[in-house]
Amino acid sequence: MTERTIPLDEILIPDERSRELDHDWAVALAALIAKQGLIHPVRLRQTVEGTFVLVAGLHRLEAHRINRADSIRYELSPAQTKDEGRMEEVLENLGRNELNALDRCHHLYDLKLVYETLYPETRHGAASPKTKSLRLSEDGEERPQIFGFAQATADAIGLGRRSIELGVQIWSDLSPDCRQRLGAMDIRKKQSELRQLAALDAQKQRKVLDLIASTRAADVQNVASALEVLDTGAQARKSDKAYASAQTVLKKLPDPDFDRLVVENADRIIASLKRQGRIE
């Protein structure tokens, strides 16, 4: 690829991208670029109209804007169409190995869609013209390519076929609302968590995320504990633990401290005694 320079405002950014801009990472990257320069140029494809469209390097582009640069070095991609450009973008991000589990599933899903658009015959189990050499089975024998997309992608990015199929399945089974909410949650980093969540119906996915995000359910930090609360009412047992803990503290309080506690909470104590019919 030939390396050139282009003004930032001449680069078009596609609306559909597999990875959203992480502004914090762009700021950090801007500091690195200011110190050591741009190591890897962005990649652009040129349309038949002569415009330049971003293929790979969204964060590098934003970092240059943060640094108030006017232009950026780029390489011209061999991609001729939007789908080819999208495929190149996804493959690069997958190959860089800096994606969290949720982003990786998203990229694999998008790659499947683009791949099957470029090679529609693979939807029915046939190998694409570019992957006929990838038709060996695990035991080394040549067989009809049943998983054309997965096998070709496995060879391209170094992931096992099963891992790719699982990532695609997880993203497919997560509801659109769930995908959006997960972007700000820690469990997006663990594929095991995403796999458990994706196995649930959309309504239960929402309830699980509600519990994990709730400040009133501090002990619920993963899918398994959220499901325990939903299935067995474990949340009630948390209040029992709080009660037992309070009892232990109160029994150990010296009388002067206990009296001070009663005075400071007199209104609530009186209201409780009235609810129980112990005073009028």
C-alpha positions, 0 to 999 in steps of 0.5 A: 500500500502506498503511504500518503498524506490527506487533510482530515476534513477530506476523510468520510467516516461511514455511519455503520462501524463495528466499533464505536469511538472511545473518546478516552482512548482517543485522548490517550492515543493523542498523547502517545502520537504527540510524543512519538508520532503516528506509527501506523497510518490510517487506511482509506478506500477511494470511491469511483467519485474520488472521495476517500472513506475511512476503512481503519483508524477511527481512533487515530483520526480522532487523536489527530483532531484532538492534537489539532492536526490538519492532515494525517498519513494514510495508506490506500486500501485495495477495497473497492466497495463498502462491504470490502472496506467493512470486512477489512476494518473488522479483520484489522480490529480482530487481529489487533486483539484489543477488543473486549468480549462484547466487541469481539462478538459484535465484530465476528457477527458483522464479519459474518454478514459482510462475508456472506454478502460478498460470498452469498454461496457460503450461506448454503455451505459452499466454499467461496472462490477465495477459500477453496483451499480451506476445505480440509477437515480437522483430520486432514481429509478434504470434505465439502465446506460446511462452515465456509465463513467460520473456517475462512475467518479462523484461518484469517484471524487465528481463532478456532472455528468454534470460538467464532461460531460462539461469538456470532451466536452470542451477539445474535441472541443478545437483544438490541437493548441489551447490547447497548446497555452492556457497553457501559457494564463490566460484564462485557469483558467476560465471554462466559458472562455474555454467554449466560446472558445470551441464553436467556430470553429478552425479558429476562436479559433485561431483568438481569441487567437491571439487577446488576446495574442496581445500587440496591443490589450491591451483591449482584455483580454477575449473571449467576447471582442475578439469576439466583435473585430472580429464581429463588428470591435470594435478595430477601436473604441479604436483608436477613444478613443485614439484620443479623449484622446489626443485632451483633453490633447493637448487643455490643454497644455500651448503654450510653452509646445505645441510648444516643442511638435510640435518641437519634432514631426516636421517631423511627423507633416510635413509629415501629412500636406503633405499627406493632401495637406496642404503644398507641 
